């Protein structure tokens, strides 16, 4: 079974994935909200994309290189969980009927 050090590194990897997901998807949300207010929105979009992808790929590469694939999988789980969490926190509530609200 897992010893305490191994489970601590798995938990740390999930937290790192949550942080990376928050940075990536939070940055995407910020970029999309800023696009109508800038002069060259495609420059903003592609610049943000390059920065976000570079950070996430470098971090996942570091996790894989230093801690191995089990921690990489754990950090990917945290990354996806951050996406789901941010969707719940940021998504607007539809103004339709109650059945549409409950579908979220």
ABEGO torsion letter per residue (X at the ends): XBBAAAAAAAAAAAAAAAAAAAAAAAAAAAAAAAAAABABAAAAAAAAAAAAAAAAAAAAAAAAAAAEAAAAAAAAAAAAAAAAAAAAAABBBBABBAAAAAAX
